[in-house]
Amino acid sequence: MKHSTKRVAILLIMAFLAGTILSSCRVFMGDPRKNCNHPEHGKYVLEKRKQKTGF
């Protein structure tokens, strides 16, 4: 029984570490300019508006 609890604990720790590492990855976060506090947020909004309307 000890081996299975160790294995479960190790798997949980690995899943937690993988989640924290992958959540900080830029690939999964998308465009940082979506944040309204980003210095280039205005440019981002204008680009998106141009893509939608064509103007």
C-alpha positions in Angstrom: 0.0 0.0 0.0 2.9 2.4 0.7 4.1 2.2 -2.9 0.7 3.3 -4.3 0.4 6.3 -2.0 4.0 7.3 -2.9 3.2 7.0 -6.5 0.0 9.1 -6.1 1.8 11.7 -4.2 4.6 11.9 -6.8 2.0 12.2 -9.6 0.2 15.0 -7.8 3.4 16.9 -7.2 4.4 16.5 -10.8 1.0 17.6 -12.0 1.1 20.7 -9.8 4.6 21.7 -11.0 3.7 21.1 -14.7 0.6 23.3 -14.2 2.6 26.1 -12.7 5.3 26.0 -15.3 2.9 25.7 -18.3 0.6 28.4 -17.0 3.4 31.0 -17.2 4.2 30.0 -20.7 3.5 32.9 -23.2 2.2 30.5 -25.8 -0.9 29.7 -23.7 -1.5 33.3 -22.5 -2.3 34.9 -25.9 -1.6 38.5 -26.7 -0.4 40.5 -23.6 -1.8 43.7 -25.2 -5.3 42.5 -24.3 -4.7 43.7 -20.8 -6.0 47.3 -20.5 -2.9 48.3 -18.4 -0.5 47.4 -21.2 1.2 50.4 -22.8 0.2 49.3 -26.4 -3.4 48.4 -25.5 -4.8 51.2 -27.7 -2.9 50.0 -30.7 -4.2 46.5 -30.1 -7.8 47.7 -29.9 -7.4 49.7 -33.1 -5.9 46.7 -34.9 -8.8 44.5 -33.9 -11.3 47.1 -34.9 -9.7 47.4 -38.3 -9.8 43.6 -38.7 -13.5 43.5 -37.9 -14.7 46.4 -40.0 -12.0 46.7 -42.6 -11.4 50.4 -41.8 
